[in-house]
Amino acid sequence: MIERLVTLISGASGLAAIAIALYFFRFGRESRDRLFHIFGWAFCALGANWWLVGVLSPQTEAKAWLYVIRLFAFVLIIVAVVDKNRSSKK
């Protein structure tokens, strides 16, 4: 029963991350700002991560390669913020 609940919550988290990514892509297209496009890609990576957690058994969440996907997403967010701050100083 717990495994089904983890699968449900992981799927919902993945769906929410993809919905947020689509919002950032749309807003980035309207404003032509790189920050929103990079945020969109970061949330796509997080959505893929949660989808993989839901598809695989919950015990595999502790595997290192799933954390690498999360690390990639957070590094993208940091890069986006640093890029935005550097470009606003010019």
Backbone as CSV, one residue per row, in Angstrom:
resi,resn,N_x,N_y,N_z,CA_x,CA_y,CA_z,C_x,C_y,C_z
1,MET,0.819,-1.185,0.000,0.000,0.000,0.000,0.868,1.257,0.000
2,ILE,1.927,1.262,0.789,2.817,2.422,0.846,3.486,2.634,-0.514
3,GLU,3.839,1.543,-1.192,4.494,1.667,-2.494,3.572,2.338,-3.511
4,ARG,2.283,2.023,-3.470,1.322,2.672,-4.362,1.191,4.157,-4.046
5,LEU,1.220,4.493,-2.770,1.125,5.892,-2.372,2.347,6.679,-2.829
6,VAL,3.517,6.086,-2.699,4.745,6.740,-3.159,4.697,6.937,-4.669
7,THR,4.190,5.947,-5.387,4.057,6.061,-6.837,3.091,7.183,-7.207
8,LEU,1.991,7.282,-6.501,1.011,8.337,-6.764,1.599,9.719,-6.492
9,ILE,2.255,9.880,-5.378,2.828,11.181,-5.025,3.966,11.550,-5.979
10,SER,4.764,10.577,-6.374,5.842,10.843,-7.327,5.281,11.266,-8.678
11,GLY,4.227,10.606,-9.109,3.590,10.991,-10.367,2.999,12.384,-10.311
12,ALA,2.365,12.706,-9.202,1.790,14.050,-9.040,2.884,15.111,-9.000
13,SER,3.987,14.808,-8.338,5.109,15.754,-8.290,5.726,15.945,-9.674
14,GLY,5.850,14.862,-10.412,6.377,14.958,-11.780,5.467,15.773,-12.673
15,LEU,4.150,15.551,-12.566,3.190,16.314,-13.352,3.235,17.798,-12.989
16,ALA,3.351,18.100,-11.710,3.432,19.498,-11.279,4.705,20.152,-11.807
17,ALA,5.827,19.432,-11.786,7.089,19.992,-12.283,7.013,20.260,-13.782
18,ILE,6.389,19.369,-14.531,6.244,19.579,-15.969,5.305,20.755,-16.250
19,ALA,4.236,20.896,-15.468,3.328,22.035,-15.638,4.052,23.351,-15.349
20,ILE,4.880,23.368,-14.334,5.664,24.564,-14.019,6.650,24.853,-15.139
21,ALA,7.265,23.802,-15.690,8.205,23.980,-16.803,7.501,24.607,-18.008
22,LEU,6.304,24.123,-18.327,5.561,24.696,-19.449,5.229,26.165,-19.211
23,TYR,4.900,26.506,-17.970,4.642,27.906,-17.635,5.893,28.753,-17.854
24,PHE,7.039,28.256,-17.401,8.286,29.009,-17.583,8.641,29.138,-19.062
25,PHE,8.429,28.088,-19.851,8.707,28.180,-21.285,7.817,29.212,-21.961
26,ARG,6.547,29.225,-21.597,5.629,30.201,-22.181,6.003,31.627,-21.785
27,PHE,6.283,31.814,-20.515,6.648,33.148,-20.053,7.989,33.578,-20.643
28,GLY,8.913,32.632,-20.802,10.203,32.952,-21.416,10.068,33.335,-22.874
29,ARG,9.125,32.687,-23.572,8.898,33.030,-24.975,8.315,34.433,-25.095
30,GLU,7.414,34.785,-24.181,6.797,36.110,-24.223,7.781,37.208,-23.845
31,SER,8.606,36.964,-22.837,9.527,38.005,-22.367,10.889,37.948,-23.041
32,ARG,11.177,36.860,-23.757,12.469,36.645,-24.418,13.632,36.735,-23.415
33,ASP,13.416,36.148,-22.251,14.429,36.148,-21.195,14.965,34.727,-21.010
34,ARG,16.292,34.607,-21.043,16.936,33.305,-20.902,16.675,32.667,-19.550
35,LEU,16.489,33.455,-18.529,16.270,32.944,-17.172,15.102,31.967,-17.141
36,PHE,14.010,32.325,-17.781,12.823,31.485,-17.740,12.998,30.204,-18.547
37,HIS,13.732,30.272,-19.640,13.998,29.062,-20.419,14.862,28.081,-19.621
38,ILE,15.865,28.592,-18.942,16.728,27.711,-18.140,15.944,27.132,-16.965
39,PHE,15.092,27.941,-16.340,14.236,27.422,-15.274,13.309,26.330,-15.814
40,GLY,12.805,26.516,-17.026,11.956,25.504,-17.635,12.681,24.185,-17.808
41,TRP,13.925,24.236,-18.274,14.707,23.006,-18.434,15.014,22.361,-17.090
42,ALA,15.250,23.183,-16.077,15.507,22.631,-14.740,14.274,21.893,-14.218
43,PHE,13.108,22.462,-14.421,11.898,21.799,-13.953,11.559,20.575,-14.804
44,CYS,11.959,20.564,-16.073,11.810,19.341,-16.872,12.672,18.227,-16.288
45,ALA,13.884,18.570,-15.884,14.761,17.564,-15.269,14.175,17.059,-13.955
46,LEU,13.620,17.958,-13.157,12.995,17.529,-11.908,11.758,16.667,-12.167
47,GLY,10.992,17.016,-13.186,9.833,16.203,-13.537,10.241,14.809,-13.989
48,ALA,11.314,14.735,-14.789,11.824,13.429,-15.210,12.314,12.628,-14.014
49,ASN,12.946,13.317,-13.071,13.423,12.639,-11.871,12.255,12.029,-11.090
50,TRP,11.214,12.802,-10.868,10.070,12.288,-10.116,9.356,11.188,-10.878
51,TRP,9.328,11.292,-12.211,8.717,10.240,-13.004,9.502,8.936,-12.855
52,LEU,10.829,9.035,-12.884,11.654,7.836,-12.707,11.477,7.233,-11.316
53,VAL,11.345,8.072,-10.311,11.103,7.561,-8.953,9.770,6.826,-8.900
54,GLY,8.761,7.347,-9.602,7.460,6.698,-9.608,7.448,5.399,-10.395
55,VAL,8.177,5.361,-11.502,8.193,4.161,-12.336,9.018,3.055,-11.690
56,LEU,10.160,3.429,-11.148,11.002,2.451,-10.475,10.472,2.245,-9.062
57,SER,10.959,1.269,-8.404,10.486,1.039,-7.034,11.015,2.137,-6.119
58,PRO,10.302,2.465,-5.046,10.724,3.550,-4.165,12.100,3.332,-3.536
59,GLN,12.525,2.091,-3.414,13.828,1.844,-2.816,14.961,2.315,-3.714
60,THR,14.696,2.506,-5.009,15.758,2.943,-5.919,16.011,4.437,-5.835
61,GLU,15.206,5.150,-5.050,15.406,6.593,-4.937,16.772,6.911,-4.328
62,ALA,17.301,5.997,-3.562,18.593,6.231,-2.924,19.759,6.007,-3.884
63,LYS,19.487,5.533,-5.096,20.567,5.315,-6.054,21.149,6.652,-6.492
64,ALA,22.434,6.668,-6.710,23.159,7.918,-6.965,22.741,8.596,-8.257
65,TRP,22.406,7.853,-9.284,22.107,8.507,-10.553,20.819,9.308,-10.506
66,LEU,19.904,8.977,-9.614,18.717,9.810,-9.461,19.074,11.141,-8.799
67,TYR,20.034,11.104,-7.907,20.491,12.348,-7.288,21.276,13.202,-8.266
68,VAL,21.912,12.587,-9.233,22.647,13.342,-10.252,21.665,14.165,-11.094
69,ILE,20.496,13.601,-11.387,19.482,14.348,-12.142,19.024,15.567,-11.340
70,ARG,18.797,15.382,-10.047,18.410,16.520,-9.187,19.531,17.550,-9.113
71,LEU,20.753,17.083,-8.974,21.898,17.994,-8.928,21.977,18.811,-10.206
72,PHE,21.778,18.161,-11.349,21.782,18.862,-12.632,20.720,19.953,-12.664
73,ALA,19.525,19.655,-12.160,18.446,20.643,-12.154,18.795,21.836,-11.268
74,PHE,19.347,21.577,-10.096,19.688,22.683,-9.200,20.880,23.492,-9.712
75,VAL,21.809,22.837,-10.393,22.922,23.572,-11.010,22.387,24.464,-12.126
76,LEU,21.413,23.978,-12.886,20.799,24.822,-13.913,20.155,26.064,-13.305
77,ILE,19.487,25.904,-12.174,18.861,27.051,-11.515,19.921,28.047,-11.053
78,ILE,20.999,27.547,-10.486,22.089,28.437,-10.047,22.695,29.158,-11.242
79,VAL,22.921,28.448,-12.331,23.475,29.064,-13.541,22.541,30.146,-14.063
80,ALA,21.243,29.898,-14.035,20.276,30.883,-14.516,20.313,32.154,-13.681
81,VAL,20.396,31.999,-12.380,20.409,33.174,-11.496,21.707,33.958,-11.676
82,VAL,22.826,33.264,-11.746,24.117,33.943,-11.948,24.134,34.636,-13.304
83,ASP,23.631,33.978,-14.338,23.583,34.580,-15.672,22.712,35.826,-15.679
84,LYS,21.586,35.775,-15.000,20.689,36.935,-14.942,21.350,38.103,-14.211
85,ASN,22.055,37.813,-13.119,22.725,38.882,-12.363,23.879,39.490,-13.146
86,ARG,24.596,38.684,-13.900,25.695,39.219,-14.702,25.191,40.059,-15.852
87,SER,24.110,39.625,-16.479,23.601,40.366,-17.631,22.903,41.665,-17.206
88,SER,22.392,41.727,-15.980,21.726,42.956,-15.535,22.729,44.038,-15.141
89,LYS,23.973,43.649,-14.872,24.992,44.650,-14.509,25.504,45.417,-15.728
90,LYS,25.330,44.848,-16.923,25.856,45.489,-18.144,25.030,46.631,-18.597
